[in-house]
Amino acid sequence: MFNASEILQFAIRIEENGEKMYRRFSKAIKDSKNKKLFGYLADEEVKHKKTFNDMVSKIEKYEPPESYPGEYFAYLRAYADDIIFTHKNLDNELTKIVDALAAIKFAIQREVDSILYYLEMKNFVPEHQHKVIHKIVDEERNHYLKLTEIKKSYED
C-alpha cells in the first residue's frame, strides 16, 4: 500500500519532468507563436506542482523508515523519473516532433498516461485517501482538456 502523500510526491516529480519537457520544446521550436505555447504549457506544469504541494501540506505527514534522511523520497523521485516523462524517451520523442501539432499530441498522450497511472495507483492507496487521488486526476484531466482545445485550434 502507498500513502496519498507518496502519490502526491510522484505527481510533483511528474509535473517537474513535464515542465522540463515543455521548456525543451520551447527552445527547439523556432516560431514565436509555438515558443509561447510551450512556455504556457511549462507554466501550467508549475501551477500543477504548486497545487500538488498545497495538497501535500493538507494531509497527514508520512515519515517512512529510512537508512538516511531523505532516502525514501529520493527513491520516489527516481521512480517518478521513469514514469510518463522519462528522460531517455524524451530525447527520442523530441527527434520525432516536427511541428507544434506533433508536440501537442505528444503532450496529450502524456496527460492520458498520467491519468491512467494515477487511476491505477488509487488501488494501492487506503480508501479514505481516494479523494486525494481523485483531485490529482481532476487536475490532469483539466490539463488534458486545455491541450485538446489547443490541438483543435491547430487542426482548424
VOGUKOL-408747 format. One record per atom (N, C-alpha, C, O): z, y, x negated. Coordinates in pm, whole numbers, plus 50000, padded with zeros to 5 digits. Each point is the difference from the previous one (the first is absolute). Layout:
ZYX;...
***
This chain:
500004988149917;500005011950083;500005012549912;500615000549894;498695009550155;500005013149937;500845009450084;500324997050115;500025014149827;500695010550069;498975011050028;499055001649923;501125005850185;499045010650034;499865010149886;498925005449977;502184997149951;499905009649889;499084994749890;499355007949931;500594978950052;499074994349902;498565002250043;499155003549919;500594994350208;498645002150052;499625014749984;498865003149966;502085005850058;499735014349980;499715003049854;499175008649970;501494984549938;499695001949858;498584995449970;499295006549922;500294982350138;498604995749987;499085010950053;499015003749937;501335001350182;499175010150064;499875012449914;498915005749987;502194998649953;499975011949914;499064997649882;499195008749966;500924979749972;499144997149885;498544999050042;499125004749927;500614989450186;498624999050049;499445014050024;498835002549969;501985006550086;499555013850020;499735006849867;499035007549987;501824990149913;499765005849867;498684995049942;499235007749942;500514979350074;498754994549951;498805005550077;498945002549942;501234999450188;498945005950081;499695014249957;498845004049993;502215003749979;499795013749953;499195000049870;499065007849985;501324983549922;499274999249873;498534996550024;499125005749935;500634985150157;498634996150031;499205011950051;498895002649952;501655004650144;499285011450057;499795011149897;498965006650001;502004995449913;499835010149894;498874995749906;499225008449954;500694978750017;498904995149916;498655001950069;499025004049938;500944993150192;498775002350076;499635014749994;498835003549981;502155005250037;499755014449999;499405004549867;499105008449997;501404986049894;499455003449869;498594994449980;499165006249934;500584982050123;498724993349979;498885005950086;498834999549961;501515005950155;499015005550093;499595013949952;500845008049958;497874994750048;499495012649946;500035011750098;500355011149962;499274986550164;499895011550090;501365004550052;500914991950019;499215021150003;501295006150032;500564995650136;501214998850015;497924998750084;500484995650131;500754986749987;501084998350057;498344992549870;500634986949985;501215000449907;500964992650020;499005016149879;501185001949916;501175004550086;501124995149986;498605014250104;501045005150090;500514988950092;501204999050024;497894992850027;500374988950088;500984990749929;501034996450057;498664999749821;500874990549931;501305006549953;501024993249987;498955019649988;501255007249974;500894999750123;501214998049990;498185004150127;500734999350127;500614986250019;501174998850036;498034990649940;500504986450018;501144997049903;500964993250036;498945011849842;501104998349904;501265007050050;501104994649991;498735017450063;501145007450054;500634992650119;501225000650019;497954992650060;500514992050112;500894988649949;501034996950060;498574997049829;500824989349941;501355005749955;501034993450014;498965018749931;501255006549958;500905002250122;501214997949992;498205006350120;500775001950123;500614986850047;501164999550041;498044989749953;500524986950040;501164995949910;501014994850048;498855007549824;501074996649906;501285007550038;501094994250001;498785018650031;501175007950039;500614994450129;501224998850011;497944997750084;500484994250125;500784987249972;501084998050056;498384993449859;500674987449968;501295002449922;500984992950021;499025017049890;501245003449929;501075004950098;501174996549987;498415011550112;500945004650102;500554988250080;501184999850035;497964990549994;500444988150074;501004992049919;500984994950055;498795003849816;500934992649913;501375006550004;501024993150003;499025020249997;501295007049997;500804998150129;501205002650003;498134993050104;500674998650129;500454985850032;500634997650103;499044992949811;500454986350026;501034996149896;500215007049901;500444981950126;501084995949911;499494997849857;498884995449978;501975008049929;499644998749858;500074985349963;500974993150030;497995002349903;499934986149958;500164999449849;499235006349927;501734986450028;500274998549857;499874985349962;500974992550012;497865003449943;499834985849963;500684996949868;500235009049919;500114978350059;500574996349870;498955001749890;498844996450019;501585009249866;499075002649891;500614996349866;501225000149983;497904996749923;500444997549862;500235013249928;500865000849912;498385009550125;500155013449943;499635010150108;499264996750092;501255015649900;499745010150104;498515002650018;499275002349903;500294997250222;498605002850031;499084988149991;498815001150030;501714987349929;499154988149981;499274996250128;498794997850000;501955001550110;499424995150124;498915009350053;498944995550043;501335017549953;498995009350052;498825001449905;498905003450044;501304994049829;498864999249907;499124988250039;498775000949996;501864988250041;499264988350047;499215003450127;498824996650010;501825010150085;499325003750125;498805009049973;498944998350060;501225011449849;498885009049967;498864992149935;498845002150032;501504988949877;498974992049934;499284991250102;498784998549994;501974995850099;499404991750104;499065008350089;498904995650032;501555016150005;499185008650085;498735004549928;498995002850064;501064998049804;498815003949924;498894989550010;498845003049973;501524984950066;499004989450015;499564998150145;499284990550032;501145018650054;499664999250142;499205012350039;500275011049951;498774987350135;499225010650063;499195008249899;498794998149989;501845010949938;499315008649904;500264994949859;500695006649922;498764982050044;500264994449867;499165007449896;498875004050027;501704997749855;499325007549896;498714993349954;498985006849982;501034980049999;498774993449955;498945000250109;498825001849970;501574996450155;499035000750109;499475014250016;498835001950033;502025007949944;499595013950013;498885003249902;499015006250038;501144989649838;498945002449901;498704993550043;498935006149989;501154981650060;498814992850045;499385006750122;498785001650007;502045002250088;499515006250124;499415013949974;499025003950064;501575003449844;499525013449970;498544999849957;499255009250030;500344980449900;498614999149956;499054997550117;498815003149990;501704991350119;499174997150118;499885011850094;499155000050089;501695010049893;500005011350092;498985010349953;500195006949900;498734993750177;498885008549961;499995013350075;499315009449960;501454991350150;500045012550076;501315000750078;500814990749998;499395020450069;501245002150072;500204989850112;501124995450023;497825001150046;500124990450110;500514986549948;500864993850063;498625001749824;500474987449941;501485001049963;500764990550019;499665020949930;501405002049964;500895000050124;501104994549999;498425011750107;500765000350125;500144985950056;501084996150046;497844996249952;500064986250047;500984991949916;500754991850054;499255010449815;500964993249913;501425003850039;500874991450008;499375021450015;501335004850037;500434994150135;501164996250016;497925003150079;500324994250131;500444985449982;500964995650062;498334997149854;500364986049978;501394998849937;500744990750032;499615018549878;501344999749940;501075002750106;501084994149995;498625014750100;500965002650109;500174987650086;501124996550038;497784996849994;500084987750079;500804989549924;500864993350057;498865005449814;500764990449917;501485003350002;500844991050009;499505021949983;501405004250003;500654996350133;501114994650002;498215008250107;500544996850132;500264985050012;501074995850045;497974996249915;500174985550008;501144995249911;500764991150038;499365014849844;501074996449908;501375002950064;500884991449998;499295020550057;501295003650059;500314991650124;501154996250022;497835000950057;500244991550117;500444986049956;500864993950064;498575001149830;500424987049947;501415000849943;500814990950021;499495019849907;501335001549939;501095001150105;501164996749974;498485007950145;500995001150108;500674986650026;501174999550039;498104989649939;500554986750020;501134996649901;500764990650022;499345017149872;500994997449896;501155010250000;500795000649907;499265007350199;501035010350013;500874996450120;499474995450102;501845006649890;500854997150116;499515007550124;499525011349992;500614982350121;499455005550125;500535014150031;499275008250054;501974994549913;500565013250031;499365011149915;500235011850026;498964984749873;499325009949917;498505000950030;499275007149930;500264985950171;498585000350034;499505013950035;498835003249977;502055005350079;499605013650035;499505007649877;499055007750009;501594990149878;499605006849877;498594995849962;499175008349963;500564978750045;498674995049966;498965005650096;498905003649959;501454997350169;499085005750098;499685014649967;498875004550020;502115002949931;499765014049961;499035000849882;499135008749996;501034982249908;499074999749887;498594997150050;499055006749961;500824983350125;498694996350055;499405011650077;498805002649990;502025004550088;499515011650075;499435010749906;498965005950029;501724996549860;499495009749902;498644995549946;499085008149988;500804979249979;498744994949947;498905000550106;498845003049969;501514994150153;499015000850109;499515014450018;498815002250023;502105007449967;499595014050011;499025003649889;499025007150023;501244988149857;499105002849888;498654993150024;498955005849973;501084982050078;498774992850035;499185008150101;498795001449985;501885003750118;499305007850101;499365012649941;498875003450034;501855003449878;499445011949935;498764996249919;498985006950005;501124982349922;498874995649918;498794996150085;498875003049964;501374990250148;498874996250085;499345012250062;498795000150021;502005010250010;499415012550051;499145006749891;498915004950028;501614995149851;499235005749887;498724992049980;498935005749978;501184981250030;498824991249982;498945003250106;498815000649968;501615001350157;499045003350108;499265012849967;498795001050024;501905008849921;499345012749968;498964998249890;499015007349996;501204983349915;499034997249893;498834991850051;498895001049947;501354991050157;498934991650053;499105007650097;498874995950025;501645015050030;499195007850099;498935008449934;499265007050069;
***
